[in-house]
């Protein structure tokens, strides 16, 4: 299941990822899945897809 987060003022991708997954190791993957070239640059109103932790780790060797 995918959760959609709408960015509000003050949000950072790092904080969103930490709140959802409790681990920044997913930051790069979430940025890639959402076509975010620079994880430090997200904008208010932007919709960010946050798949389940199991979906992110399925098939990975990590």
Buried (B, 14 or more C-beta within 10 A) or exposed (E): EEEEBEBEEEBEBBEBBBEBBEEEEBBEBBBEBBEBEEBEEBEEEBEBEBBEEEEBBEEEEE
